[in-house]
Amino acid sequence: MIPSLVNTNINNEYFKQRQQKPSFGAVNSEFSKSTKYLDKFLKSQENLSHTRFIQGTLTNWFPKAVLSRSFVDFSEFTFLEFIESGIFYFAAPFFGEHLFRNKLFKAVQPKKIKDTVVKNLANSVDEIKNSNLDKTLKNRAIATKGGILLGCMTVPALEYGLGFAKNLFTLKVFKISDFNNVANLNKEKTVDPKQQKRVETHSKNVLAKMGILSATSILSGLALAAFGHKSKAALKFSEILLEPGANISKALNVKSKKVDEFLKDYLKFDFTNNNGKFALSKGLLAATCITGLFGYSSAAKDRGKLDFLEVWTRVPLVVLYTIFGSSILDAGFKKYLAKTGQFPDLIKKNTDGSIANVPSRKDLPKIAEKLALKNNTNVNEELSKLIKQKSVITGVPFLFSLVAMGFTLSAISRIWTSYRYHHQAKSQTPQNQEQVNNTNFIPKSSTFQGLGFSQ
C-alpha cells in the first residue's frame, strides 16, 4: 500500500511539473522581471537576420553616438553604420538566396532539371560530388554555385563603395568635405571648394566603377552557371573560387590539423548550409570586411590626413575582431567556464576534450524538466537558473564587444585624432599659418547651431 501511494505521489508530481513546463515562445509569468529581460536577450541572440542587424548596429553605432563630436559626425556615421549592417546581414542572403538562387540563376537552367539543381546548391562541393546525382547534374550544380558566388562579388563592391557614398552624403547634405570640420576640430569652419570638387568627382567615379564591377560579376556568373558544366577548366575555377582554403591546403599538403581547419574555415567563400538555405560564411564575411577597410581608407584619404589616420587606428582592429575576435573570445570564455566547473548543465566536453555546443534557448525547458525530476525541484526554478547561466555565457562576449570594441576603441581613436590635430597646429610656424590663412578659404555657416549641436 505504501509503495503504491509513493508511486502515485511521484506520478502526480511529475504530471504537475509537466504542466508547469513553459514553452519557448512565451516567458512564464512566475519569472522575475530580470529573468524575463535575460530571456528576451537570449532569444534575440538566436533569432534571424533582422535581430542580428539591430544588435550589430547598436554595438557599433551606440558608442559612437554617445561620443559624437558634432551633428555632422553623428549623421554620417549613422548613415554608414545602418547601411553597413544591412550589407553584412541582409545583402548576402538577399543576393545569394533570393535574387540569384531562386530567380536569375534558376532561370538559366534547363526546365526539366532546374528544381533539382537549385535544391542541391546549399550543399558543399564535396557533398555534391558524393551525392547520387548523375555527372551532368553534379557539374551543373558546382558551376551554378560558382556563378552565384561570382555574382555575389556585388556585396564586397557595395562595402568598398560605402565610404565614398558617405563622403557624398556629407558633402551634399551639409556642404562639408573636410574631416576637420566633420570632427569639430577646425573651429573656424573654413572650406576649400577645390577639395570639395575632388571629393565629389572621386566618389562618383568609384561608385560608378563599383556598379560596373557588380554588373560584370553578375553577367559572368550567369554565363558560368549556364555553360560552365561543359568545361573542366570552368568547373575547377568554380571549386577554387568556392573553397580556396581547401584547395590551398591540398596543394601544399598541409599536415597540421589546425592549419588545415583554419584554411578551410576562413578561406571558404561558399555559403554555409543553414537548413537548406544560404548563410554567410566566415570567408565571405572576411572578404567583405577587408574590402571595406580599403574602401574606407581610400575615401578617408580624400577628406584629409587625419581621417585617413583615424581609419587605420580603429578599423583594422574592428575588422580583426569581426572576423576572429568574437569566436576566439567566445571559445576562450567557454573553456574558462569548463575548467572552473561553472554551469556544468550547459558547458560540457566532447570525448576528444573539446567544448560541446551550448544548448540553444529552445532546448532549455527539456533540460530544466530533467533537472527538476533529478533534484525534486520546480521546473520554473530550474529553467530560471538555466536562463541566467546561459545569459552569462552569451552576455560576456556581447558586453566585451560593446565596451571594448565600441566605447573604448571609439574613445581612443577620437582622442588620438584630437591630439594629432593640435600637435599639427602647434608644429606650424607663424609664417606657415599666415600662408594658410591667406589661401582662398570660404567661411562656413553654422547650419545646425539651432539644433544644439556644436559644429
Residue pairs with C-beta under 8 A, 6 or more apart in sequence:
14 373
17 369
17 372
17 373
17 378
17 379
18 369
20 28
20 378
20 379
20 380
21 365
21 368
21 369
21 379
22 28
22 365
22 379
22 380
22 383
23 365
24 361
24 362
24 365
27 35
27 36
27 39
27 40
28 380
28 383
30 380
31 39
31 380
31 384
31 387
32 384
35 384
35 387
35 388
38 387
38 388
38 391
39 361
39 387
41 391
41 394
41 395
42 361
42 387
42 390
42 391
42 394
43 361
44 51
44 54
44 55
45 51
45 55
45 394
45 398
46 360
46 361
46 362
49 89
49 90
49 93
50 89
52 89
53 85
53 86
53 89
53 90
55 398
56 85
56 88
56 89
57 81
57 82
57 85
58 402
59 398
59 401
59 402
59 405
59 406
60 81
60 84
60 85
60 318
60 406
61 77
61 78
61 81
61 82
62 402
62 406
63 402
63 406
63 407
63 410
63 411
64 74
64 77
64 81
64 406
64 410
65 74
65 78
66 407
67 407
67 410
67 411
67 414
68 74
68 77
69 182
69 183
69 184
69 414
70 182
70 183
70 184
70 453
70 454
70 455
71 448
71 451
71 453
71 454
71 455
72 170
72 174
72 176
72 181
72 182
72 448
72 455
73 182
73 183
73 184
74 453
75 170
75 173
75 174
76 166
76 169
76 170
76 182
79 166
79 169
80 162
80 163
80 166
83 162
83 165
84 159
84 162
84 292
87 155
87 158
87 159
87 162
87 288
88 280
88 285
88 288
89 280
91 154
91 155
91 158
92 152
92 155
92 271
92 278
92 280
92 284
92 288
93 277
93 278
93 279
93 280
95 151
95 152
95 154
95 155
96 148
96 149
96 152
96 271
96 278
97 271
97 277
97 278
100 148
100 151
100 152
100 221
101 118
101 121
101 148
101 278
102 118
104 151
104 218
104 222
105 118
105 144
105 147
105 148
105 151
105 221
105 222
105 225
106 114
106 117
106 118
107 114
108 222
108 225
108 226
109 117
109 118
109 140
109 144
109 225
109 226
113 137
113 140
116 133
116 137
117 137
117 140
117 141
117 144
119 276
120 128
120 131
120 133
120 137
120 141
121 141
121 144
121 145
121 148
121 278
122 271
122 273
122 274
122 276
122 277
122 278
123 131
123 141
123 273
124 243
124 270
124 273
125 142
125 145
125 239
125 242
125 243
125 270
128 138
128 141
128 142
128 145
129 138
129 142
131 138
133 141
136 229
139 228
139 229
139 230
139 235
140 225
140 229
142 228
142 229
142 235
142 238
142 239
142 242
143 224
143 225
143 227
143 228
143 229
143 234
143 235
143 238
144 224
144 225
144 228
145 238
145 242
145 270
146 221
146 224
146 225
146 228
146 234
146 235
146 237
146 238
146 239
146 241
146 242
147 220
147 221
147 222
147 223
147 224
147 225
147 226
147 228
147 238
148 221
148 225
149 221
149 241
149 242
149 269
149 270
149 271
150 217
150 220
150 221
150 224
150 241
151 217
151 218
151 220
151 221
151 222
152 217
152 221
152 284
153 213
153 214
153 217
154 214
154 217
154 218
155 284
155 288
156 287
156 288
156 291
156 292
157 210
157 213
157 214
157 217
157 291
158 210
158 214
159 288
159 289
159 291
159 292
159 295
160 206
160 210
160 291
160 292
160 294
160 295
161 206
161 207
161 210
161 295
162 292
162 295
162 296
163 292
163 295
163 296
163 297
163 298
163 299
163 300
164 202
164 203
164 206
164 207
164 295
164 298
164 299
165 203
165 207
166 299
167 177
167 199
167 203
167 299
167 302
167 303
168 199
168 200
168 203
168 204
168 207
170 176
170 177
170 182
171 177
171 196
171 199
171 200
171 203
174 447
175 191
175 196
175 444
175 447
176 182
176 191
176 444
177 191
177 195
177 196
177 199
177 200
177 302
177 303
178 186
178 190
178 191
178 192
178 195
178 303
178 304
179 185
179 300
179 303
179 304
179 306
179 307
179 310
180 186
180 304
180 306
180 421
181 189
181 190
181 191
181 444
181 455
182 303
182 307
183 306
183 307
183 414
183 417
183 421
184 454
184 455
185 306
185 417
185 418
185 421
188 443
189 443
189 444
189 445
189 446
189 455
190 441
190 442
190 443
190 444
191 441
191 442
191 444
192 439
192 440
192 441
192 442
193 440
193 442
198 302
199 302
199 303
202 302
203 299
203 302
206 298
206 299
224 234
224 237
224 238
227 234
228 234
228 235
228 237
228 238
229 235
239 247
240 247
241 269
242 268
242 269
242 270
243 264
243 267
243 268
243 269
243 270
244 267
244 268
244 269
244 283
245 262
245 263
245 264
245 265
245 266
245 267
245 268
245 283
246 263
246 264
246 267
246 268
248 254
248 263
248 267
249 259
249 260
249 263
249 264
254 260
254 263
265 282
265 283
266 282
266 283
266 286
266 323
266 324
267 283
268 281
268 282
268 283
269 281
269 283
269 284
269 287
270 281
270 283
270 284
271 278
271 279
271 280
271 281
271 284
272 278
272 279
272 280
272 281
273 279
282 323
285 322
285 323
286 323
289 319
289 322
289 323
290 319
292 315
292 319
293 311
293 315
293 316
293 319
296 311
296 315
297 308
297 311
297 312
297 315
300 307
300 308
300 310
300 311
301 307
301 308
306 417
306 420
306 421
306 424
309 416
309 417
309 420
310 413
310 414
310 416
310 417
313 412
313 413
313 416
313 417
314 409
314 410
314 412
314 413
317 405
317 409
318 405
318 409
321 401
321 405
325 405
326 397
326 401
329 397
329 400
330 397
331 355
333 393
333 396
333 397
334 347
334 355
334 358
334 393
335 355
337 343
337 347
337 393
338 347
338 348
338 349
338 355
343 389
343 390
343 392
343 393
345 367
345 371
345 386
345 389
346 358
346 359
346 367
346 386
346 389
346 390
346 393
347 355
347 358
347 393
348 355
348 356
349 355
349 356
350 356
358 390
358 393
359 367
359 390
361 387
361 390
364 383
364 386
364 387
364 390
365 379
365 383
367 382
367 386
368 379
368 380
368 382
368 383
368 386
369 379
369 382
371 377
371 382
371 386
372 378
372 379
372 381
372 382
375 382
428 436
446 455
447 455
448 455
449 455
